[in-house]
Amino acid sequence: MARADGVLILGFSEFGRRVRENGSGGTDHGAAGPMFAIGNSVKAGLYGGPPSLTSLDDGDLRHTVDFRQVYATVLETWFEAPSQAILGGNYEKVGFLG
């Protein structure tokens, strides 16, 4: 196995975006921010659907993939560890790891 095959980088920012402008003239401090997975084992693509601009959660975008689904995928597929005890529940895995 090449060393690069043993590397998985997961980037997640809780600093999402709001649909409407806020008090500082920006659209910061919202929800539904992006996550990025990088590595030889990652199946390239976009996962989840586009957020609705009309069905909001208190002005925030509603996520289409729960971050715990991504964490469950990494725990179970990459680390071969049970995710339920760590995440406090069962979460459907996302198919980005091969």
C-alpha positions as CSV (number, residue, x, y, z in Angstrom):
1,M,0.0,0.0,0.0
2,A,1.3,3.4,-0.9
3,R,1.5,5.8,2.0
4,A,-1.0,8.2,0.4
5,D,-3.5,5.3,0.5
6,G,-3.4,5.6,4.3
7,V,-4.3,9.3,4.5
8,L,-7.8,10.8,4.8
9,I,-8.3,14.5,5.4
10,L,-11.7,15.7,6.5
11,G,-12.4,19.4,6.6
12,F,-15.5,20.8,8.2
13,S,-16.4,24.4,9.1
14,E,-19.3,25.1,11.5
15,F,-19.2,28.6,10.1
16,G,-22.1,28.3,7.7
17,R,-23.9,31.0,5.7
18,R,-27.2,32.7,6.1
19,V,-29.5,33.5,3.2
20,R,-30.3,37.0,4.2
21,E,-27.8,39.8,5.0
22,N,-27.1,40.1,8.8
23,G,-26.3,43.1,10.9
24,S,-22.7,43.3,9.7
25,G,-23.7,43.5,6.1
26,G,-22.6,39.9,5.5
27,T,-24.2,36.5,5.4
28,D,-22.1,34.8,8.0
29,H,-22.9,32.8,11.2
30,G,-25.4,30.5,9.6
31,A,-25.7,26.8,9.2
32,A,-25.3,24.0,6.6
33,G,-21.6,24.6,5.9
34,P,-19.7,22.4,3.5
35,M,-17.5,19.4,4.4
36,F,-14.5,18.2,2.3
37,A,-12.9,14.8,2.2
38,I,-9.6,14.4,0.5
39,G,-7.6,11.2,-0.1
40,N,-7.0,8.3,-2.5
41,S,-9.9,6.4,-1.0
42,V,-12.4,9.2,-1.5
43,K,-15.0,8.8,-4.3
44,A,-15.1,12.2,-5.9
45,G,-18.4,13.9,-6.1
46,L,-21.1,16.0,-4.4
47,Y,-23.1,14.2,-1.7
48,G,-26.5,15.4,-0.6
49,G,-28.9,17.7,-2.4
50,P,-28.8,21.4,-2.9
51,P,-30.2,23.4,0.0
52,S,-33.6,25.1,-0.5
53,L,-33.6,28.9,-0.4
54,T,-37.3,28.9,0.6
55,S,-37.5,26.2,3.3
56,L,-35.3,27.7,6.0
57,D,-34.7,26.9,9.6
58,D,-35.0,30.2,11.4
59,G,-33.3,32.0,8.5
60,D,-30.6,29.3,8.1
61,L,-30.2,26.7,5.3
62,R,-31.3,23.2,6.2
63,H,-28.5,20.7,5.8
64,T,-29.2,17.7,3.5
65,V,-26.4,15.5,5.1
66,D,-26.0,15.5,8.8
67,F,-22.3,15.9,9.9
68,R,-22.8,12.8,12.1
69,Q,-23.5,10.8,8.9
70,V,-20.1,11.8,7.6
71,Y,-18.4,11.0,11.0
72,A,-20.2,7.6,11.1
73,T,-18.9,6.9,7.6
74,V,-15.3,7.7,8.7
75,L,-15.5,5.8,12.0
76,E,-17.0,2.7,10.5
77,T,-15.4,2.6,7.0
78,W,-12.0,4.1,7.6
79,F,-11.3,3.2,11.3
80,E,-13.5,0.1,11.3
81,A,-14.9,1.3,14.7
82,P,-18.5,1.2,15.8
83,S,-19.9,4.7,15.6
84,Q,-23.0,4.3,17.7
85,A,-21.2,4.6,21.1
86,I,-19.2,7.6,19.9
87,L,-22.0,9.5,18.2
88,G,-24.8,8.5,20.6
89,G,-27.0,7.0,17.9
90,N,-27.1,5.3,14.5
91,Y,-26.5,7.4,11.4
92,E,-26.8,6.4,7.8
93,K,-23.4,6.3,6.1
94,V,-22.6,8.4,3.1
95,G,-20.9,6.6,0.2
96,F,-17.8,8.7,-0.3
97,L,-15.3,6.2,0.9
98,G,-14.4,3.2,-1.2
